[in-house]
Amino acid sequence: MYRQKQDLTVVLDNGAISMLLLRMEKNSKILSIIDHTFPQFEPALKSFLADQATIMKVPAGDVILRTGQYIKSTMMILEGRVKLYRQGDDGGEFFMYYLEPGDACALTMICATRQQASEVMGKAIEDTTLLAIPIGLMDSMMAVYKTWYYFVLETYRSRYEELLVVIDHIAFKGMDERLFFYLQNQYKNYQDRELKITHSQIATDLNSSREVISRLLKKMEQRGDIALHRNFIEWKK
């Protein structure tokens, strides 16, 4: 009887050790990704996120944030690209900005902290990997980790400036200038002269019609700014 109990204890101990090793391996992988994407974070913060945050895989085209949704986690982008936009009652979209690797969603930070519902939509444009941080950790992270405090402030500042640019373009620039700026940003973000984006997608992002965008793209091609191909737009500037 004693031998049986002793063997059972060994099995349980081995099981616990295996679970611990799996968790350590998982945390090590998460830590490696965080270290690569957010090198500015202090080591203690990286370890904390590896232990407390959750990695989420989101296929391209999936909506990850909806208007009216209450937010339980703050989103940070590890891989891929997320489009933030407002959706009107008629289903139309008003493009705000993109979130790239190394970015965090300022709106989810604000809504999560204040326990308010989201007023924007978020869609994965590419297969995307997110780091989700439970809202219950936000206050303590701001107080304990200085690099997180400065990261949040910088996130608010950069998103505010991006929104000012959007407002300025709508208020003071014509659609031809907005289109040029939009395509220029696409090139800068991807560092690829082959912009794999359709006329319809551009029209949706700029809150215009496909016909208007196609006509303006043709004029840009005549000026030598771009070349129009069947499946992509070539940026030539």
JODA-V922107 format. One record per residue. SS is DSSP state (H for helix, E for strand, L for the rest). BURIAL is I if it has 9 or more other C-alpha atoms within 8 Angstrom, else O. D_LAST is the distance of its C-alpha to the last C-alpha in Angstrom with 2 decimals. Layout:
SS/BURIAL/D_LAST, SS/BURIAL/D_LAST
This chain:
L/O/81.96, H/O/80.66, H/O/78.80, H/O/77.11, H/O/76.02, H/O/74.83, H/O/72.72, H/O/71.23, H/O/70.26, H/O/68.52, H/O/66.57, H/O/65.47, H/O/64.46, H/O/62.42, H/O/60.70, H/O/59.84, H/O/58.53, H/O/56.33, H/O/54.87, H/O/54.26, H/O/52.54, H/O/50.28, H/O/49.33, H/O/48.67, H/O/46.44, H/O/44.50, H/I/44.12, H/I/43.00, H/O/40.15, H/I/39.07, H/I/39.36, H/O/37.12, H/I/34.35, H/I/34.79, H/I/34.80, H/O/31.45, H/I/29.72, L/O/31.53, L/O/32.41, L/O/33.09, L/I/36.15, L/I/39.54, H/O/41.50, H/O/44.10, H/I/41.55, H/I/39.91, H/I/43.40, H/I/44.29, H/I/41.28, H/I/41.97, H/O/45.52, H/O/45.09, L/I/41.76, E/O/41.08, E/I/38.20, E/O/37.17, E/O/35.23, E/I/33.51, L/I/32.27, L/I/29.00, L/O/29.82, L/O/32.82, E/I/33.36, E/I/34.39, E/I/35.02, L/I/36.64, L/I/37.57, L/O/41.17, L/O/41.22, E/I/43.01, L/I/41.13, L/O/43.12, E/I/40.46, E/I/37.41, E/I/34.32, E/I/32.24, E/I/29.39, E/I/29.92, E/I/27.69, L/I/25.52, E/I/24.07, E/I/25.97, E/I/24.98, E/I/27.08, E/I/27.84, E/I/30.70, E/I/32.56, L/O/34.42, L/O/37.89, L/O/36.54, L/O/34.40, L/I/31.11, E/I/28.59, E/I/26.93, E/I/24.14, E/I/24.56, E/I/22.58, E/O/22.27, E/I/24.50, E/I/23.27, L/I/25.51, L/I/27.21, L/I/27.24, E/I/30.40, L/I/31.00, H/I/32.28, H/O/33.76, H/I/35.88, H/I/37.06, H/O/38.22, H/I/39.77, H/I/41.42, H/I/42.93, H/O/44.28, L/O/45.21, L/I/43.35, E/I/41.85, L/I/38.11, L/O/36.47, L/I/33.19, E/I/32.23, E/I/30.51, E/I/29.28, E/I/28.15, L/I/24.85, L/I/25.41, L/I/28.67, E/I/29.31, E/I/31.83, E/I/33.24, E/I/35.70, E/I/38.19, E/I/40.32, E/I/43.50, H/I/43.69, H/O/47.11, H/O/45.61, H/I/43.19, H/O/45.70, H/O/47.16, H/I/43.77, H/I/42.81, H/O/46.13, H/O/46.32, L/I/42.84, H/O/41.10, H/I/37.74, H/I/37.85, H/I/38.73, H/O/35.72, H/O/33.44, H/I/34.67, H/O/34.18, H/O/30.59, H/I/29.96, H/I/31.43, H/O/29.43, H/O/25.97, H/I/26.72, H/O/28.09, H/O/24.99, H/I/22.82, H/I/25.27, H/O/25.14, H/O/21.38, H/I/22.13, H/O/25.00, H/I/23.15, H/I/20.49, H/I/23.36, H/O/25.51, H/O/23.31, L/I/20.06, L/O/19.71, H/O/18.56, H/O/15.41, H/O/14.37, H/I/15.69, H/I/13.78, H/O/10.35, H/O/11.75, H/O/13.25, H/I/10.39, H/I/8.53, H/O/12.01, H/I/12.49, H/I/9.79, H/O/11.38, H/O/14.78, H/O/14.70, L/O/12.54, L/O/12.03, L/I/9.20, E/O/12.15, E/I/12.83, L/O/16.52, L/I/17.30, L/O/19.19, H/I/19.09, H/O/22.41, H/O/21.31, H/I/18.56, H/I/21.25, H/I/23.69, H/I/21.58, L/I/20.78, L/I/24.37, L/I/23.60, L/I/24.59, H/I/23.02, H/O/23.52, H/O/21.64, H/I/18.60, H/I/18.69, H/O/18.98, H/I/16.03, H/I/13.81, H/I/15.17, H/O/14.29, H/I/10.60, H/I/10.89, H/O/12.84, H/O/10.37, L/I/7.86, L/I/5.46, E/I/7.28, E/I/10.36, E/I/13.56, L/O/16.02, L/O/19.50, L/O/19.16, L/I/15.55, E/I/12.17, E/I/9.43, E/I/6.05, L/O/3.80, L/O/0.00
